[in-house]
Amino acid sequence: MLIPVRLIPGAISDLFAQVTISGKITLADRYGLMAAVLEDSMTEDERSAIDRLLRALCRGRIQVVNEISSIA
C-alpha cells in the first residue's frame, strides 16, 4: 500500500526562503523537494522556486549537508 505524499500549503516558499538564507540544503529539505516534485499539483511559482534552487545548487551557491535540519 502506497502512502500519498502531501505538502503543507506554502511549504515550497518557506523551504526556498530558508535554504536561500542559510545557504545549506538539509536532508529534510531534500525530502521536501522530492515530495514536491512527486506531487502533481504544483503551481508555476513553486516550479520556478525549485528551478532556482537547483540552479543555485549547480552553481555552488548552496551547500548540501547531511544534517536533518539547519535550525539549531
N, CA, C and O atoms as a Tripos MOL2 file, in Angstrom:
@<TRIPOS>MOLECULE
protein
  288   287    72     0     0
PROTEIN
NO_CHARGES

@<TRIPOS>ATOM
      1 N           0.8310   -1.1790    0.0000 N.3       1 MET1
      2 CA          0.0000    0.0000    0.0000 C.3       1 MET1
      3 C           0.8750    1.2420    0.0000 C.2       1 MET1
      4 O           1.7440    1.3980    0.8580 O.2       1 MET1
      5 N           0.6460    2.1180   -0.9570 N.am      2 LEU2
      6 CA          1.4060    3.3550   -1.0470 C.3       2 LEU2
      7 C           0.7320    4.4470   -0.2340 C.2       2 LEU2
      8 O          -0.4890    4.6060   -0.2570 O.2       2 LEU2
      9 N           1.5530    5.1880    0.4770 N.am      3 ILE3
     10 CA          1.0490    6.3110    1.2580 C.3       3 ILE3
     11 C           1.1800    7.5660    0.4130 C.2       3 ILE3
     12 O           2.2730    7.8600   -0.0730 O.2       3 ILE3
     13 N           0.0910    8.3210    0.2200 N.am      4 PRO4
     14 CA          0.1820    9.5350   -0.6010 C.3       4 PRO4
     15 C           1.0370   10.5970    0.0790 C.2       4 PRO4
     16 O           0.9750   10.7830    1.2940 O.2       4 PRO4
     17 N           1.8230   11.2780   -0.7160 N.am      5 VAL5
     18 CA          2.6800   12.3470   -0.2160 C.3       5 VAL5
     19 C           1.9480   13.6680   -0.4090 C.2       5 VAL5
     20 O           1.5200   13.9890   -1.5180 O.2       5 VAL5
     21 N           1.8040   14.4230    0.6520 N.am      6 ARG6
     22 CA          1.1180   15.7130    0.5940 C.3       6 ARG6
     23 C           1.9990   16.7770    1.2340 C.2       6 ARG6
     24 O           2.5600   16.5760    2.3110 O.2       6 ARG6
     25 N           2.1080   17.9000    0.5580 N.am      7 LEU7
     26 CA          2.8700   19.0240    1.0920 C.3       7 LEU7
     27 C           1.9650   19.9560    1.8730 C.2       7 LEU7
     28 O           0.7760   20.0800    1.5810 O.2       7 LEU7
     29 N           2.5290   20.5940    2.8480 N.am      8 ILE8
     30 CA          1.8120   21.6400    3.5730 C.3       8 ILE8
     31 C           1.7440   22.8460    2.6420 C.2       8 ILE8
     32 O           2.7430   23.1860    2.0080 O.2       8 ILE8
     33 N           0.5870   23.5000    2.5460 N.am      9 PRO9
     34 CA          0.4950   24.6910    1.6860 C.3       9 PRO9
     35 C           1.5420   25.7370    2.0850 C.2       9 PRO9
     36 O           1.6950   26.0560    3.2640 O.2       9 PRO9
     37 N           2.2480   26.2570    1.1020 N.am     10 GLY10
     38 CA          3.2930   27.2530    1.3590 C.3      10 GLY10
     39 C           4.6370   26.6610    1.7180 C.2      10 GLY10
     40 O           5.5790   27.3990    2.0080 O.2      10 GLY10
     41 N           4.7470   25.3290    1.7050 N.am     11 ALA11
     42 CA          5.9920   24.6750    2.1160 C.3      11 ALA11
     43 C           7.1520   25.0110    1.1820 C.2      11 ALA11
     44 O           8.2780   25.1980    1.6430 O.2      11 ALA11
     45 N           6.8970   25.0900   -0.1040 N.am     12 ILE12
     46 CA          7.9690   25.3640   -1.0610 C.3      12 ILE12
     47 C           8.5210   26.7690   -0.8700 C.2      12 ILE12
     48 O           9.7360   26.9630   -0.9020 O.2      12 ILE12
     49 N           7.6580   27.7410   -0.6730 N.am     13 SER13
     50 CA          8.1530   29.1120   -0.4680 C.3      13 SER13
     51 C           8.9300   29.2230    0.8300 C.2      13 SER13
     52 O           9.9360   29.9300    0.8840 O.2      13 SER13
     53 N           8.4840   28.5390    1.8820 N.am     14 ASP14
     54 CA          9.2250   28.5370    3.1480 C.3      14 ASP14
     55 C          10.5710   27.8440    2.9870 C.2      14 ASP14
     56 O          11.5870   28.3250    3.4890 O.2      14 ASP14
     57 N          10.5770   26.7130    2.2850 N.am     15 LEU15
     58 CA         11.8140   25.9880    2.0410 C.3      15 LEU15
     59 C          12.7800   26.8440    1.2230 C.2      15 LEU15
     60 O          13.9720   26.9010    1.5250 O.2      15 LEU15
     61 N          12.2720   27.4970    0.2040 N.am     16 PHE16
     62 CA         13.0990   28.3540   -0.6400 C.3      16 PHE16
     63 C          13.7450   29.4680    0.1950 C.2      16 PHE16
     64 O          14.9430   29.7230    0.0760 O.2      16 PHE16
     65 N          12.9530   30.1180    1.0300 N.am     17 ALA17
     66 CA         13.4760   31.2080    1.8610 C.3      17 ALA17
     67 C          14.5160   30.6950    2.8430 C.2      17 ALA17
     68 O          15.5660   31.3160    3.0070 O.2      17 ALA17
     69 N          14.2460   29.5810    3.4950 N.am     18 GLN18
     70 CA         15.1670   29.0420    4.4970 C.3      18 GLN18
     71 C          16.4920   28.6150    3.8690 C.2      18 GLN18
     72 O          17.5550   28.8880    4.4260 O.2      18 GLN18
     73 N          16.4380   27.9490    2.7200 N.am     19 VAL19
     74 CA         17.6640   27.4980    2.0420 C.3      19 VAL19
     75 C          18.4480   28.6980    1.5180 C.2      19 VAL19
     76 O          19.6770   28.7140    1.5920 O.2      19 VAL19
     77 N          17.7590   29.6870    0.9970 N.am     20 THR20
     78 CA         18.4270   30.8820    0.4850 C.3      20 THR20
     79 C          19.1590   31.6250    1.6100 C.2      20 THR20
     80 O          20.2870   32.0810    1.4240 O.2      20 THR20
     81 N          18.5220   31.7430    2.7570 N.am     21 ILE21
     82 CA         19.1370   32.4520    3.8870 C.3      21 ILE21
     83 C          20.3180   31.6700    4.4570 C.2      21 ILE21
     84 O          21.3770   32.2430    4.7130 O.2      21 ILE21
     85 N          20.1390   30.3610    4.6560 N.am     22 SER22
     86 CA         21.1930   29.5570    5.2860 C.3      22 SER22
     87 C          22.3080   29.1770    4.3250 C.2      22 SER22
     88 O          23.4450   28.9670    4.7490 O.2      22 SER22
     89 N          21.9990   29.0850    3.0360 N.am     23 GLY23
     90 CA         22.9930   28.6390    2.0630 C.3      23 GLY23
     91 C          23.2450   27.1460    2.1280 C.2      23 GLY23
     92 O          24.1990   26.6430    1.5350 O.2      23 GLY23
     93 N          22.3790   26.4320    2.8550 N.am     24 LYS24
     94 CA         22.5230   24.9830    3.0110 C.3      24 LYS24
     95 C          21.2020   24.3030    2.7080 C.2      24 LYS24
     96 O          20.1270   24.8180    3.0170 O.2      24 LYS24
     97 N          21.3100   23.1300    2.0940 N.am     25 ILE25
     98 CA         20.1170   22.3180    1.8640 C.3      25 ILE25
     99 C          20.2930   21.0310    2.6550 C.2      25 ILE25
    100 O          21.2260   20.2640    2.4150 O.2      25 ILE25
    101 N          19.3930   20.8030    3.5960 N.am     26 THR26
    102 CA         19.4980   19.6810    4.5190 C.3      26 THR26
    103 C          18.7770   18.4540    3.9810 C.2      26 THR26
    104 O          18.1490   18.4920    2.9230 O.2      26 THR26
    105 N          18.8830   17.3830    4.7230 N.am     27 LEU27
    106 CA         18.1980   16.1400    4.3660 C.3      27 LEU27
    107 C          16.6850   16.3500    4.3400 C.2      27 LEU27
    108 O          16.0110   15.8820    3.4230 O.2      27 LEU27
    109 N          16.1560   17.0420    5.3290 N.am     28 ALA28
    110 CA         14.7140   17.3180    5.3670 C.3      28 ALA28
    111 C          14.2940   18.1760    4.1740 C.2      28 ALA28
    112 O          13.2260   17.9630    3.6000 O.2      28 ALA28
    113 N          15.1300   19.1400    3.8030 N.am     29 ASP29
    114 CA         14.8390   19.9780    2.6400 C.3      29 ASP29
    115 C          14.7860   19.1360    1.3720 C.2      29 ASP29
    116 O          13.9110   19.3280    0.5280 O.2      29 ASP29
    117 N          15.7140   18.2150    1.2440 N.am     30 ARG30
    118 CA         15.7520   17.3670    0.0500 C.3      30 ARG30
    119 C          14.5270   16.4680   -0.0290 C.2      30 ARG30
    120 O          13.9860   16.2560   -1.1140 O.2      30 ARG30
    121 N          14.0840   15.9360    1.1080 N.am     31 TYR31
    122 CA         12.8580   15.1420    1.1120 C.3      31 TYR31
    123 C          11.6550   16.0050    0.7670 C.2      31 TYR31
    124 O          10.7380   15.5480    0.0840 O.2      31 TYR31
    125 N          11.6490   17.2490    1.2320 N.am     32 GLY32
    126 CA         10.5720   18.1650    0.8810 C.3      32 GLY32
    127 C          10.5300   18.4390   -0.6060 C.2      32 GLY32
    128 O           9.4560   18.4910   -1.2050 O.2      32 GLY32
    129 N          11.6960   18.6150   -1.2020 N.am     33 LEU33
    130 CA         11.7630   18.8320   -2.6550 C.3      33 LEU33
    131 C          11.3000   17.6020   -3.4160 C.2      33 LEU33
    132 O          10.6070   17.7100   -4.4280 O.2      33 LEU33
    133 N          11.6890   16.4290   -2.9210 N.am     34 MET34
    134 CA         11.2630   15.1970   -3.5720 C.3      34 MET34
    135 C           9.7410   15.0720   -3.5150 C.2      34 MET34
    136 O           9.1110   14.7150   -4.5100 O.2      34 MET34
    137 N           9.1550   15.3610   -2.3710 N.am     35 ALA35
    138 CA          7.7010   15.3030   -2.2410 C.3      35 ALA35
    139 C           7.0290   16.2970   -3.1770 C.2      35 ALA35
    140 O           5.9890   15.9960   -3.7630 O.2      35 ALA35
    141 N           7.6130   17.4700   -3.3180 N.am     36 ALA36
    142 CA          7.0410   18.4920   -4.1980 C.3      36 ALA36
    143 C           7.0760   18.0490   -5.6450 C.2      36 ALA36
    144 O           6.1100   18.2470   -6.3810 O.2      36 ALA36
    145 N           8.1690   17.4590   -6.0540 N.am     37 VAL37
    146 CA          8.2980   17.0180   -7.4470 C.3      37 VAL37
    147 C           7.3290   15.8720   -7.7320 C.2      37 VAL37
    148 O           6.7940   15.7690   -8.8350 O.2      37 VAL37
    149 N           7.1050   15.0140   -6.7410 N.am     38 LEU38
    150 CA          6.2020   13.8850   -6.9470 C.3      38 LEU38
    151 C           4.7310   14.2890   -6.9220 C.2      38 LEU38
    152 O           3.8750   13.5560   -7.4170 O.2      38 LEU38
    153 N           4.4400   15.4420   -6.3510 N.am     39 GLU39
    154 CA          3.0600   15.9150   -6.2980 C.3      39 GLU39
    155 C           2.7030   16.5750   -7.6340 C.2      39 GLU39
    156 O           3.4880   17.3520   -8.1780 O.2      39 GLU39
    157 N           1.5410   16.2670   -8.1460 N.am     40 ASP40
    158 CA          1.1390   16.7640   -9.4530 C.3      40 ASP40
    159 C           0.5270   18.1600   -9.4330 C.2      40 ASP40
    160 O           0.3020   18.7410  -10.4950 O.2      40 ASP40
    161 N           0.2600   18.7000   -8.2800 N.am     41 SER41
    162 CA         -0.4970   19.9500   -8.2070 C.3      41 SER41
    163 C           0.3590   21.1720   -7.8760 C.2      41 SER41
    164 O          -0.1270   22.1080   -7.2400 O.2      41 SER41
    165 N           1.6220   21.1780   -8.2960 N.am     42 MET42
    166 CA          2.4750   22.3420   -8.0380 C.3      42 MET42
    167 C           2.0730   23.5100   -8.9160 C.2      42 MET42
    168 O           1.6820   23.3360  -10.0700 O.2      42 MET42
    169 N           2.1760   24.7030   -8.3500 N.am     43 THR43
    170 CA          1.9050   25.9040   -9.1330 C.3      43 THR43
    171 C           3.1520   26.2750   -9.9340 C.2      43 THR43
    172 O           4.2350   25.7340   -9.7090 O.2      43 THR43
    173 N           2.9820   27.1950  -10.8620 N.am     44 GLU44
    174 CA          4.1140   27.6550  -11.6710 C.3      44 GLU44
    175 C           5.1520   28.3640  -10.7950 C.2      44 GLU44
    176 O           6.3520   28.2480  -11.0430 O.2      44 GLU44
    177 N           4.6980   29.0940   -9.7770 N.am     45 ASP45
    178 CA          5.6240   29.7610   -8.8510 C.3      45 ASP45
    179 C           6.4530   28.7540   -8.0570 C.2      45 ASP45
    180 O           7.6410   28.9730   -7.8230 O.2      45 ASP45
    181 N           5.8280   27.6530   -7.6440 N.am     46 GLU46
    182 CA          6.5560   26.6230   -6.9090 C.3      46 GLU46
    183 C           7.5860   25.9500   -7.8130 C.2      46 GLU46
    184 O           8.7080   25.6780   -7.3850 O.2      46 GLU46
    185 N           7.2100   25.6830   -9.0510 N.am     47 ARG47
    186 CA          8.1650   25.0970  -10.0070 C.3      47 ARG47
    187 C           9.3520   26.0410  -10.2380 C.2      47 ARG47
    188 O          10.5000   25.6040  -10.3140 O.2      47 ARG47
    189 N           9.0630   27.3070  -10.3460 N.am     48 SER48
    190 CA         10.1090   28.3010  -10.5480 C.3      48 SER48
    191 C          11.0540   28.3610   -9.3500 C.2      48 SER48
    192 O          12.2690   28.4690   -9.5180 O.2      48 SER48
    193 N          10.5000   28.2910   -8.1530 N.am     49 ALA49
    194 CA         11.3340   28.3110   -6.9420 C.3      49 ALA49
    195 C          12.2460   27.0910   -6.8920 C.2      49 ALA49
    196 O          13.4180   27.2080   -6.5320 O.2      49 ALA49
    197 N          11.7180   25.9220   -7.2500 N.am     50 ILE50
    198 CA         12.5380   24.7110   -7.2690 C.3      50 ILE50
    199 C          13.6290   24.8250   -8.3340 C.2      50 ILE50
    200 O          14.7710   24.4350   -8.0910 O.2      50 ILE50
    201 N          13.2950   25.3460   -9.4920 N.am     51 ASP51
    202 CA         14.2880   25.5530  -10.5460 C.3      51 ASP51
    203 C          15.4020   26.4900  -10.0720 C.2      51 ASP51
    204 O          16.5790   26.2440  -10.3380 O.2      51 ASP51
    205 N          15.0340   27.5510   -9.3770 N.am     52 ARG52
    206 CA         16.0350   28.4980   -8.8590 C.3      52 ARG52
    207 C          16.9480   27.8360   -7.8300 C.2      52 ARG52
    208 O          18.1530   28.0870   -7.8120 O.2      52 ARG52
    209 N          16.3720   26.9900   -6.9730 N.am     53 LEU53
    210 CA         17.1920   26.2670   -6.0000 C.3      53 LEU53
    211 C          18.1640   25.3200   -6.6930 C.2      53 LEU53
    212 O          19.3300   25.2290   -6.3090 O.2      53 LEU53
    213 N          17.6840   24.6180   -7.7090 N.am     54 LEU54
    214 CA         18.5560   23.6850   -8.4270 C.3      54 LEU54
    215 C          19.6750   24.4140   -9.1690 C.2      54 LEU54
    216 O          20.8080   23.9360   -9.2030 O.2      54 LEU54
    217 N          19.3660   25.5670   -9.7630 N.am     55 ARG55
    218 CA         20.4180   26.3590  -10.4210 C.3      55 ARG55
    219 C          21.4510   26.8350   -9.4180 C.2      55 ARG55
    220 O          22.6520   26.7790   -9.6850 O.2      55 ARG55
    221 N          20.9930   27.3040   -8.2670 N.am     56 ALA56
    222 CA         21.9210   27.7630   -7.2270 C.3      56 ALA56
    223 C          22.7940   26.6120   -6.7370 C.2      56 ALA56
    224 O          23.9780   26.8050   -6.4590 O.2      56 ALA56
    225 N          22.2240   25.4340   -6.6320 N.am     57 LEU57
    226 CA         22.9720   24.2580   -6.2190 C.3      57 LEU57
    227 C          24.0400   23.9070   -7.2550 C.2      57 LEU57
    228 O          25.1840   23.6210   -6.9010 O.2      57 LEU57
    229 N          23.6650   23.9290   -8.5190 N.am     58 CYS58
    230 CA         24.6250   23.6260   -9.5950 C.3      58 CYS58
    231 C          25.7480   24.6500   -9.6650 C.2      58 CYS58
    232 O          26.8730   24.3110  -10.0340 O.2      58 CYS58
    233 N          25.4620   25.8780   -9.3230 N.am     59 ARG59
    234 CA         26.4790   26.9400   -9.3640 C.3      59 ARG59
    235 C          27.3070   27.0220   -8.0890 C.2      59 ARG59
    236 O          28.2160   27.8460   -7.9890 O.2      59 ARG59
    237 N          26.9990   26.1780   -7.1210 N.am     60 GLY60
    238 CA         27.7860   26.1410   -5.8900 C.3      60 GLY60
    239 C          27.3960   27.1810   -4.8610 C.2      60 GLY60
    240 O          28.1410   27.4060   -3.9070 O.2      60 GLY60
    241 N          26.2630   27.8150   -5.0230 N.am     61 ARG61
    242 CA         25.8160   28.8230   -4.0600 C.3      61 ARG61
    243 C          25.1460   28.2010   -2.8430 C.2      61 ARG61
    244 O          25.0130   28.8420   -1.8010 O.2      61 ARG61
    245 N          24.7270   26.9510   -2.9840 N.am     62 ILE62
    246 CA         24.0840   26.2220   -1.8970 C.3      62 ILE62
    247 C          24.9180   24.9860   -1.6090 C.2      62 ILE62
    248 O          25.3530   24.2830   -2.5210 O.2      62 ILE62
    249 N          25.1330   24.7340   -0.3250 N.am     63 GLN63
    250 CA         25.9160   23.5850    0.1160 C.3      63 GLN63
    251 C          24.9680   22.4740    0.5610 C.2      63 GLN63
    252 O          24.0220   22.7250    1.3070 O.2      63 GLN63
    253 N          25.2170   21.2530    0.1060 N.am     64 VAL64
    254 CA         24.4340   20.0860    0.5280 C.3      64 VAL64
    255 C          25.0410   19.5580    1.8160 C.2      64 VAL64
    256 O          26.2230   19.2170    1.8600 O.2      64 VAL64
    257 N          24.2280   19.4910    2.8660 N.am     65 VAL65
    258 CA         24.7010   18.9850    4.1590 C.3      65 VAL65
    259 C          23.8880   17.7630    4.5520 C.2      65 VAL65
    260 O          22.7430   17.6100    4.1270 O.2      65 VAL65
    261 N          24.4740   16.9010    5.3570 N.am     66 ASN66
    262 CA         23.7900   15.6880    5.8000 C.3      66 ASN66
    263 C          23.1070   15.8580    7.1470 C.2      66 ASN66
    264 O          22.7820   14.8700    7.8060 O.2      66 ASN66
    265 N          22.8850   17.0960    7.5620 N.am     67 GLU67
    266 CA         22.1430   17.3750    8.7800 C.3      67 GLU67
    267 C          20.6550   17.1760    8.4980 C.2      67 GLU67
    268 O          20.2100   17.3180    7.3590 O.2      67 GLU67
    269 N          19.8980   16.8510    9.5250 N.am     68 ILE68
    270 CA         18.4550   16.6970    9.3360 C.3      68 ILE68
    271 C          17.8100   18.0510    9.1760 C.2      68 ILE68
    272 O          16.9100   18.2160    8.3520 O.2      68 ILE68
    273 N          18.2590   19.0360    9.9580 N.am     69 SER69
    274 CA         17.6820   20.3690    9.8940 C.3      69 SER69
    275 C          18.7690   21.3980   10.1530 C.2      69 SER69
    276 O          19.7360   21.1210   10.8630 O.2      69 SER69
    277 N          18.6130   22.5820    9.5780 N.am     70 SER70
    278 CA         19.5970   23.6360    9.8210 C.3      70 SER70
    279 C          19.2030   24.5140   11.0070 C.2      70 SER70
    280 O          19.9540   25.4080   11.3970 O.2      70 SER70
    281 N          18.0270   24.2610   11.5800 N.am     71 ILE71
    282 CA         17.5770   25.0160   12.7550 C.3      71 ILE71
    283 C          18.1600   24.3570   13.9910 C.2      71 ILE71
    284 O          17.9350   23.1740   14.2470 O.2      71 ILE71
    285 N          18.9020   25.1310   14.7430 N.am     72 ALA72
    286 CA         19.5530   24.5610   15.9380 C.3      72 ALA72
    287 C          18.7760   24.8580   17.1880 C.2      72 ALA72
    288 O          19.1810   24.4530   18.2780 O.2      72 ALA72
@<TRIPOS>BOND
     1     1     2 1
     2     2     3 1
     3     3     4 2
     4     3     5 am
     5     5     6 1
     6     6     7 1
     7     7     8 2
     8     7     9 am
     9     9    10 1
    10    10    11 1
    11    11    12 2
    12    11    13 am
    13    13    14 1
    14    14    15 1
    15    15    16 2
    16    15    17 am
    17    17    18 1
    18    18    19 1
    19    19    20 2
    20    19    21 am
    21    21    22 1
    22    22    23 1
    23    23    24 2
    24    23    25 am
    25    25    26 1
    26    26    27 1
    27    27    28 2
    28    27    29 am
    29    29    30 1
    30    30    31 1
    31    31    32 2
    32    31    33 am
    33    33    34 1
    34    34    35 1
    35    35    36 2
    36    35    37 am
    37    37    38 1
    38    38    39 1
    39    39    40 2
    40    39    41 am
    41    41    42 1
    42    42    43 1
    43    43    44 2
    44    43    45 am
    45    45    46 1
    46    46    47 1
    47    47    48 2
    48    47    49 am
    49    49    50 1
    50    50    51 1
    51    51    52 2
    52    51    53 am
    53    53    54 1
    54    54    55 1
    55    55    56 2
    56    55    57 am
    57    57    58 1
    58    58    59 1
    59    59    60 2
    60    59    61 am
    61    61    62 1
    62    62    63 1
    63    63    64 2
    64    63    65 am
    65    65    66 1
    66    66    67 1
    67    67    68 2
    68    67    69 am
    69    69    70 1
    70    70    71 1
    71    71    72 2
    72    71    73 am
    73    73    74 1
    74    74    75 1
    75    75    76 2
    76    75    77 am
    77    77    78 1
    78    78    79 1
    79    79    80 2
    80    79    81 am
    81    81    82 1
    82    82    83 1
    83    83    84 2
    84    83    85 am
    85    85    86 1
    86    86    87 1
    87    87    88 2
    88    87    89 am
    89    89    90 1
    90    90    91 1
    91    91    92 2
    92    91    93 am
    93    93    94 1
    94    94    95 1
    95    95    96 2
    96    95    97 am
    97    97    98 1
    98    98    99 1
    99    99   100 2
   100    99   101 am
   101   101   102 1
   102   102   103 1
   103   103   104 2
   104   103   105 am
   105   105   106 1
   106   106   107 1
   107   107   108 2
   108   107   109 am
   109   109   110 1
   110   110   111 1
   111   111   112 2
   112   111   113 am
   113   113   114 1
   114   114   115 1
   115   115   116 2
   116   115   117 am
   117   117   118 1
   118   118   119 1
   119   119   120 2
   120   119   121 am
   121   121   122 1
   122   122   123 1
   123   123   124 2
   124   123   125 am
   125   125   126 1
   126   126   127 1
   127   127   128 2
   128   127   129 am
   129   129   130 1
   130   130   131 1
   131   131   132 2
   132   131   133 am
   133   133   134 1
   134   134   135 1
   135   135   136 2
   136   135   137 am
   137   137   138 1
   138   138   139 1
   139   139   140 2
   140   139   141 am
   141   141   142 1
   142   142   143 1
   143   143   144 2
   144   143   145 am
   145   145   146 1
   146   146   147 1
   147   147   148 2
   148   147   149 am
   149   149   150 1
   150   150   151 1
   151   151   152 2
   152   151   153 am
   153   153   154 1
   154   154   155 1
   155   155   156 2
   156   155   157 am
   157   157   158 1
   158   158   159 1
   159   159   160 2
   160   159   161 am
   161   161   162 1
   162   162   163 1
   163   163   164 2
   164   163   165 am
   165   165   166 1
   166   166   167 1
   167   167   168 2
   168   167   169 am
   169   169   170 1
   170   170   171 1
   171   171   172 2
   172   171   173 am
   173   173   174 1
   174   174   175 1
   175   175   176 2
   176   175   177 am
   177   177   178 1
   178   178   179 1
   179   179   180 2
   180   179   181 am
   181   181   182 1
   182   182   183 1
   183   183   184 2
   184   183   185 am
   185   185   186 1
   186   186   187 1
   187   187   188 2
   188   187   189 am
   189   189   190 1
   190   190   191 1
   191   191   192 2
   192   191   193 am
   193   193   194 1
   194   194   195 1
   195   195   196 2
   196   195   197 am
   197   197   198 1
   198   198   199 1
   199   199   200 2
   200   199   201 am
   201   201   202 1
   202   202   203 1
   203   203   204 2
   204   203   205 am
   205   205   206 1
   206   206   207 1
   207   207   208 2
   208   207   209 am
   209   209   210 1
   210   210   211 1
   211   211   212 2
   212   211   213 am
   213   213   214 1
   214   214   215 1
   215   215   216 2
   216   215   217 am
   217   217   218 1
   218   218   219 1
   219   219   220 2
   220   219   221 am
   221   221   222 1
   222   222   223 1
   223   223   224 2
   224   223   225 am
   225   225   226 1
   226   226   227 1
   227   227   228 2
   228   227   229 am
   229   229   230 1
   230   230   231 1
   231   231   232 2
   232   231   233 am
   233   233   234 1
   234   234   235 1
   235   235   236 2
   236   235   237 am
   237   237   238 1
   238   238   239 1
   239   239   240 2
   240   239   241 am
   241   241   242 1
   242   242   243 1
   243   243   244 2
   244   243   245 am
   245   245   246 1
   246   246   247 1
   247   247   248 2
   248   247   249 am
   249   249   250 1
   250   250   251 1
   251   251   252 2
   252   251   253 am
   253   253   254 1
   254   254   255 1
   255   255   256 2
   256   255   257 am
   257   257   258 1
   258   258   259 1
   259   259   260 2
   260   259   261 am
   261   261   262 1
   262   262   263 1
   263   263   264 2
   264   263   265 am
   265   265   266 1
   266   266   267 1
   267   267   268 2
   268   267   269 am
   269   269   270 1
   270   270   271 1
   271   271   272 2
   272   271   273 am
   273   273   274 1
   274   274   275 1
   275   275   276 2
   276   275   277 am
   277   277   278 1
   278   278   279 1
   279   279   280 2
   280   279   281 am
   281   281   282 1
   282   282   283 1
   283   283   284 2
   284   283   285 am
   285   285   286 1
   286   286   287 1
   287   287   288 2
@<TRIPOS>SUBSTRUCTURE
     1 MET1         2 RESIDUE 1 A MET
     2 LEU2         6 RESIDUE 1 A LEU
     3 ILE3        10 RESIDUE 1 A ILE
     4 PRO4        14 RESIDUE 1 A PRO
     5 VAL5        18 RESIDUE 1 A VAL
     6 ARG6        22 RESIDUE 1 A ARG
     7 LEU7        26 RESIDUE 1 A LEU
     8 ILE8        30 RESIDUE 1 A ILE
     9 PRO9        34 RESIDUE 1 A PRO
    10 GLY10       38 RESIDUE 1 A GLY
    11 ALA11       42 RESIDUE 1 A ALA
    12 ILE12       46 RESIDUE 1 A ILE
    13 SER13       50 RESIDUE 1 A SER
    14 ASP14       54 RESIDUE 1 A ASP
    15 LEU15       58 RESIDUE 1 A LEU
    16 PHE16       62 RESIDUE 1 A PHE
    17 ALA17       66 RESIDUE 1 A ALA
    18 GLN18       70 RESIDUE 1 A GLN
    19 VAL19       74 RESIDUE 1 A VAL
    20 THR20       78 RESIDUE 1 A THR
    21 ILE21       82 RESIDUE 1 A ILE
    22 SER22       86 RESIDUE 1 A SER
    23 GLY23       90 RESIDUE 1 A GLY
    24 LYS24       94 RESIDUE 1 A LYS
    25 ILE25       98 RESIDUE 1 A ILE
    26 THR26      102 RESIDUE 1 A THR
    27 LEU27      106 RESIDUE 1 A LEU
    28 ALA28      110 RESIDUE 1 A ALA
    29 ASP29      114 RESIDUE 1 A ASP
    30 ARG30      118 RESIDUE 1 A ARG
    31 TYR31      122 RESIDUE 1 A TYR
    32 GLY32      126 RESIDUE 1 A GLY
    33 LEU33      130 RESIDUE 1 A LEU
    34 MET34      134 RESIDUE 1 A MET
    35 ALA35      138 RESIDUE 1 A ALA
    36 ALA36      142 RESIDUE 1 A ALA
    37 VAL37      146 RESIDUE 1 A VAL
    38 LEU38      150 RESIDUE 1 A LEU
    39 GLU39      154 RESIDUE 1 A GLU
    40 ASP40      158 RESIDUE 1 A ASP
    41 SER41      162 RESIDUE 1 A SER
    42 MET42      166 RESIDUE 1 A MET
    43 THR43      170 RESIDUE 1 A THR
    44 GLU44      174 RESIDUE 1 A GLU
    45 ASP45      178 RESIDUE 1 A ASP
    46 GLU46      182 RESIDUE 1 A GLU
    47 ARG47      186 RESIDUE 1 A ARG
    48 SER48      190 RESIDUE 1 A SER
    49 ALA49      194 RESIDUE 1 A ALA
    50 ILE50      198 RESIDUE 1 A ILE
    51 ASP51      202 RESIDUE 1 A ASP
    52 ARG52      206 RESIDUE 1 A ARG
    53 LEU53      210 RESIDUE 1 A LEU
    54 LEU54      214 RESIDUE 1 A LEU
    55 ARG55      218 RESIDUE 1 A ARG
    56 ALA56      222 RESIDUE 1 A ALA
    57 LEU57      226 RESIDUE 1 A LEU
    58 CYS58      230 RESIDUE 1 A CYS
    59 ARG59      234 RESIDUE 1 A ARG
    60 GLY60      238 RESIDUE 1 A GLY
    61 ARG61      242 RESIDUE 1 A ARG
    62 ILE62      246 RESIDUE 1 A ILE
    63 GLN63      250 RESIDUE 1 A GLN
    64 VAL64      254 RESIDUE 1 A VAL
    65 VAL65      258 RESIDUE 1 A VAL
    66 ASN66      262 RESIDUE 1 A ASN
    67 GLU67      266 RESIDUE 1 A GLU
    68 ILE68      270 RESIDUE 1 A ILE
    69 SER69      274 RESIDUE 1 A SER
    70 SER70      278 RESIDUE 1 A SER
    71 ILE71      282 RESIDUE 1 A ILE
    72 ALA72      286 RESIDUE 1 A ALA
